[in-house]
Amino acid sequence: MASDMGNAGQSGIIWTYFHWGPTAWAMYCVVAICLAYSHHNLGKTLTFREATVDILPAAVRRPAGVVIEPLAIIATVLGLATSFGFAAMQFSSGLNAFTGVTSGPLVWMIVIVVLGTLTAISAFMGVNKGMKRISELNSVLSIVLVVGVFVFGPTIFILSNMFQTFGGFFASFPAMSFWTEAEAAGAGAPWDELWNGPWTVFIWCWVIAFSPFVAGFIARISRGRTLREFVLGVTIVPSLIVMVWTAVIASAGIRYDDQNGLVISEAVNEDLSVALFRMLEMVPGIGILLIIMATVLVATYYVTSLDSGTYALAEFVSAPKKSGPAFRVVLVISIATVAAVLAVPRRRGRGGHRPDRHDHRRLPVLLRDHPDDREPDPATARPQRRSRADRARDQRPRAPPRGRVRRRGRDPRPQARRRRGHLRAPADVPPARRPKG
């Protein structure tokens, strides 16, 4: 397993590499290869149904396709909506860092509406005009942000910790891949109370939910690539970029946290979304500029993610026809609505907010079951009161079904009258007596 080796934050960085590095991008790559090969090489529609049904027996391909395609669509919608909630919370924390606006459900709703509107405009303009321009802005701001932290921050410590954590990750990768926290799991602890549950399991479930639209978008833009180029461009290069970016930002955060009495750790214990901004405000000289840049990046990154997600989702839903911009706008509004529902804290009946069993600012908590939300026990539940009209409707006798009811047993009609082509009456039979076919 990953060891600290004298560095208190090294294990956290190594586990971040593990969660967001090669394993996550390998999941995207596997799904994208299946879609790309089915679409570009076999000439099929770019849908999960067409890419997967060939491995099944011919008798079950049609019903299996009916099940597979809605599952991919639902996974895409929920993955994008969950990310939308996270983006709204982190964007609100960024606003609080340099404007003083308190982060809360009302601010989250406003952020979701604003980001949803920007995404709808980008989706309506298309890939070449909307998404391309925002993606180019993302690339420039990301490079400027990480270079600013590297140059104005603890440069020597960042370089040293980067190489050290890279070595620790590659040395511990096999053990981390097979670690299941067996002692606690064997003792009967529920999965959400284990460390693996809200971290590795949740993050990779999120990656799996993201894989339909990420893989579909990658497959569409990868025409003409060889498999070697495809794997290199989808797995190796993005993983290295993620690991370098994480090493620079996280190493600076660890250094500043140690030098300032663990103030970043205390802030993170209260709200996870403030970690990046608490670190950036400690960068000498350009801290406030980096905070503004990071806040803009949170918004633009998710606008491009949601834009590409709705583009791929529209292709899945409208295949084999080409989707129009108005339909993509409708998808953006639908996903924003789901994100708004997930981001608002749930209430318990007439008593207001439920007890703070978990931190209400962490969106995954809203997706878990609470004991008060379970179905009531039929043995102890009070019977529901019914109106007089409902009781009268139940006691009203039902009318028999209309139409002729065929009796069971032998069919009385002649065999010749059941065959196609033998329903003509003989020529010598008068018209009034001809049997009705």
Stockholm file with secondary structure:
# STOCKHOLM 1.0

chainA/1-437         MASDMGNAGQSGIIWTYFHWGPTAWAMYCVVAICLAYSHHNLGKTLTFREATVDILPAAVRRPAGVVIEPLAIIATVLGLATSFGFAAMQFSSGLNAFTGVTSGPLVWMIVIVVLGTLTAISAFMGVNKGMKRISELNSVLSIVLVVGVFVFGPTIFILSNMFQTFGGFFASFPAMSFWTEAEAAGAGAPWDELWNGPWTVFIWCWVIAFSPFVAGFIARISRGRTLREFVLGVTIVPSLIVMVWTAVIASAGIRYDDQNGLVISEAVNEDLSVALFRMLEMVPGIGILLIIMATVLVATYYVTSLDSGTYALAEFVSAPKKSGPAFRVVLVISIATVAAVLAVPRRRGRGGHRPDRHDHRRLPVLLRDHPDDREPDPATARPQRRSRADRARDQRPRAPPRGRVRRRGRDPRPQARRRRGHLRAPADVPPARRPKG
#=GR chainA/1-437 SS CCCCTTCTTHHHHHHHHHHHSHHHHHHHHHHHHHHHIIIIISCCCSSHHHHHGGGSCGGGHHHHHHHHHHHHHHHHHHHHHHHHHHHHHHHHHHHHHHHCCCCSHHHHHHHHHHHHHHHHHHHHHCIIIIIHHHHHHHHHHHHHHHHHHHHHSCHHHHHHHHHHHHHHHHHHHHHHHTCCCHHHHHTTCCGGGSSTIIIIIHHHHHHHHHHHHHHHHHHHTCTTCCHHHHHIIIIIHHHHHHHHHHHHHHHHHHHHHHHTTSHHHHHHHHCGGGHHHHHHTTSTTTHHHHHHHHHHHHHHHHHHHHHHHHHHHHHHHHTTSCCCHHHHHHHHHHHHHHHHHHHSCCBCTTSCBCCCSSCTTSGGGGGSCCGGGSCCCTTTSCCCCCCHHHHHHHHSCCCCCCSCCCCSSSCCSCHHHHSTTCCCCCTTSCGGGCCCC
#=GC SS_cons         CCCCTTCTTHHHHHHHHHHHSHHHHHHHHHHHHHHHIIIIISCCCSSHHHHHGGGSCGGGHHHHHHHHHHHHHHHHHHHHHHHHHHHHHHHHHHHHHHHCCCCSHHHHHHHHHHHHHHHHHHHHHCIIIIIHHHHHHHHHHHHHHHHHHHHHSCHHHHHHHHHHHHHHHHHHHHHHHTCCCHHHHHTTCCGGGSSTIIIIIHHHHHHHHHHHHHHHHHHHTCTTCCHHHHHIIIIIHHHHHHHHHHHHHHHHHHHHHHHTTSHHHHHHHHCGGGHHHHHHTTSTTTHHHHHHHHHHHHHHHHHHHHHHHHHHHHHHHHTTSCCCHHHHHHHHHHHHHHHHHHHSCCBCTTSCBCCCSSCTTSGGGGGSCCGGGSCCCTTTSCCCCCCHHHHHHHHSCCCCCCSCCCCSSSCCSCHHHHSTTCCCCCTTSCGGGCCCC
//
